[in-house]
Amino acid sequence: KDKEKIMYENEKKDVLETALKLIECDLIKLSAGNVSVRTGDHVVVTPSGKDYKELTPEDIVVIDLKGNKIEGKNMPSLDSIGLLYIYNNMPEVKAAIHTHQPYSTAISLIADKLPGILTTLINAVGSQVVYVTPFAPAGRIETGIVTVENLKGSRAVILRQHGVMTVGADLTEALYAAVYLEEASKAYLAAKPLGEPRVLTDEQAREAIDIFKDYHK
């Protein structure tokens, strides 16, 4: 008997591969966080409470923009309600990644923003500042609300005492934003005890953003 065709097979593979890259980059552990991509009126999202290393593309869940499950035997991520708020209020966003990456989360314990200290940060997030949001409980719509309110043109926010949310026109943009935000957070926390970290000028920041526009093309 032929294997039944699953919905959005390529998108599910991309979501799972991205989740595994997040583990490889030490941004998530076990089943923490989530990866999702929007395709039309549907969202392809990682399941709740499952170790990514044990998943297959068939384990990834499809929901609609109201949160109804369209396909999949697993429960969608507990954060789906917040993710749907982002997708419903930011139509330009086609992918979102939520992590509990430790160095960036540490920024939220001591500051309200991470300034543009590195070219890699600025070109990956597309802005000169990554803001720290007010606290929002996990698994609640508030996570999506504070993300939308605090992105302010960036591809990333730091969720206070929780983690990070990154967005993009595709999974690659959201992934690069998460990875290079963590690298910049490490650099900031290493430099801060020794003095006030230098911030790139407006001109340097604009150049970094412009260079990255064609980076993946």
C-alpha positions in Angstrom: 0.0 0.0 0.0 1.4 3.4 -0.9 2.2 5.7 2.0 -0.5 8.3 2.4 0.5 11.7 1.1 1.1 14.2 4.0 0.3 17.9 3.8 3.1 20.4 3.3 5.8 17.7 3.2 8.6 20.1 2.3 7.6 22.6 4.9 7.5 19.9 7.6 11.0 18.8 6.6 12.3 22.4 6.8 10.7 23.0 10.2 12.2 19.8 11.6 15.7 20.5 10.1 15.5 24.0 11.6 14.7 22.6 15.0 17.7 20.3 14.8 19.9 23.2 13.8 18.7 25.1 16.9 19.8 22.2 19.1 23.1 22.0 17.2 23.7 25.7 17.9 22.8 25.2 21.6 19.8 27.4 21.5 17.2 24.8 22.6 17.2 21.6 24.6 15.0 18.5 24.3 11.5 19.7 23.4 11.8 23.3 24.4 10.8 26.2 22.2 9.1 25.8 18.8 9.5 26.3 15.1 6.7 27.3 12.7 6.2 28.4 9.2 3.1 30.0 7.6 1.8 28.8 4.2 -1.4 30.4 3.0 -4.1 30.0 5.7 -2.2 27.3 7.5 0.7 27.1 10.0 3.1 24.2 10.1 4.4 23.9 13.7 6.4 21.6 15.9 4.4 19.5 18.4 4.1 20.0 22.1 6.4 18.2 24.5 8.3 16.0 22.0 12.1 15.6 21.8 13.1 17.1 18.4 15.7 14.4 17.8 13.0 11.7 17.9 10.6 13.4 15.5 10.0 12.7 11.8 8.3 15.1 9.4 5.0 13.2 10.0 5.1 14.4 13.6 4.9 18.0 12.7 1.4 19.5 13.0 -0.7 21.7 10.7 -3.2 24.2 12.1 -5.2 26.9 10.7 -5.0 30.6 11.6 -7.7 30.1 14.3 -5.9 27.3 15.9 -7.9 24.4 14.6 -5.8 21.2 14.0 -5.9 20.4 10.3 -3.4 17.5 10.3 -1.2 15.6 12.7 -1.5 13.1 15.5 0.3 15.3 18.0 -0.8 18.4 19.9 0.6 21.6 18.3 3.1 23.6 20.4 1.6 25.1 23.6 2.7 28.5 22.3 0.5 28.2 19.2 -1.9 30.8 20.5 0.9 33.4 20.7 2.3 32.3 17.3 -1.1 32.7 15.7 -1.4 36.3 17.1 1.9 37.1 15.4 0.9 35.6 12.0 -2.6 37.2 12.1 -1.2 40.6 13.0 2.0 40.6 10.9 1.1 39.2 7.4 4.7 39.8 6.2 5.9 37.2 8.7 6.1 33.7 7.2 8.3 32.0 9.9 8.7 32.2 13.6 11.2 30.6 16.0 10.9 30.5 19.8 13.9 29.5 21.9 15.1 29.6 25.5 18.6 30.5 24.5 20.5 31.3 27.7 22.8 34.2 26.9 20.1 36.3 25.2 17.6 35.4 28.0 20.3 36.6 30.5 20.1 40.1 28.8 16.5 40.2 29.9 17.5 39.9 33.6 19.7 43.0 33.5 18.5 45.3 30.6 15.6 46.5 28.5 17.4 46.1 25.2 20.5 44.8 23.5 22.0 47.6 21.5 23.6 47.2 18.0 27.1 46.2 19.1 28.1 43.8 16.3 27.7 43.9 12.5 26.6 40.3 12.6 23.7 41.1 15.0 22.5 44.1 13.0 22.6 42.4 9.7 20.8 39.3 11.0 18.0 41.1 12.9 17.8 44.0 10.4 17.7 46.6 13.2 20.0 48.6 15.5 18.3 47.4 18.7 16.7 44.2 20.0 14.1 45.1 22.6 13.3 43.1 25.8 9.5 42.6 26.1 7.5 42.8 29.4 7.1 39.4 31.0 4.5 37.2 29.4 3.6 33.6 30.6 4.4 30.7 28.3 1.6 29.2 26.4 -0.5 32.4 26.5 -1.6 34.9 23.8 0.4 37.6 25.7 3.7 36.1 24.3 2.5 37.0 20.8 1.2 40.4 21.8 4.4 41.5 23.5 6.4 40.2 20.4 4.3 42.2 17.9 4.5 45.3 20.1 8.3 45.2 20.7 9.7 44.0 17.3 9.7 47.6 16.1 11.2 46.7 12.7 13.6 44.0 14.1 13.4 40.3 13.4 13.9 39.5 17.1 12.7 40.3 20.6 13.9 39.0 23.9 11.1 37.8 26.1 11.8 38.8 29.7 12.7 35.9 32.0 11.6 33.5 29.2 13.6 33.3 26.0 13.6 34.7 22.5 11.2 35.1 19.6 12.5 35.6 16.1 10.6 36.1 12.8 11.3 36.3 9.1 10.2 36.1 5.6 11.4 32.5 5.8 12.9 30.1 8.2 16.5 31.0 7.2 15.9 34.6 8.3 14.4 33.6 11.6 17.2 31.1 12.2 20.0 33.6 11.5 18.4 36.1 13.8 18.3 33.7 16.7 21.8 32.4 16.2 23.5 35.8 15.8 21.4 37.3 18.6 22.9 34.7 20.9 26.4 35.3 19.7 26.0 39.1 20.3 24.5 38.5 23.7 27.6 36.4 24.7 29.9 39.2 23.5 27.8 41.9 25.3 27.9 39.9 28.6 31.6 39.2 28.3 32.4 42.9 27.7 30.0 44.6 30.1 31.9 43.8 33.3 35.0 45.4 31.8 33.3 48.6 30.5 30.4 50.0 28.6 30.3 48.1 25.2 30.7 50.2 22.1 27.7 50.5 19.8 27.9 50.9 16.0 27.1 54.3 14.5 23.9 54.8 12.5 26.0 54.8 9.3 27.8 51.5 10.2 24.5 49.9 11.1 22.8 51.0 7.8 25.8 49.5 5.9 25.5 46.2 7.8 21.8 45.9 7.0 22.3 46.8 3.3 25.0 44.2 2.9 22.8 41.4 4.4 19.9 42.1 2.1 21.4 40.0 -0.7 23.2 37.5 1.6 20.9 34.5 0.9 20.0 35.3 -2.7 
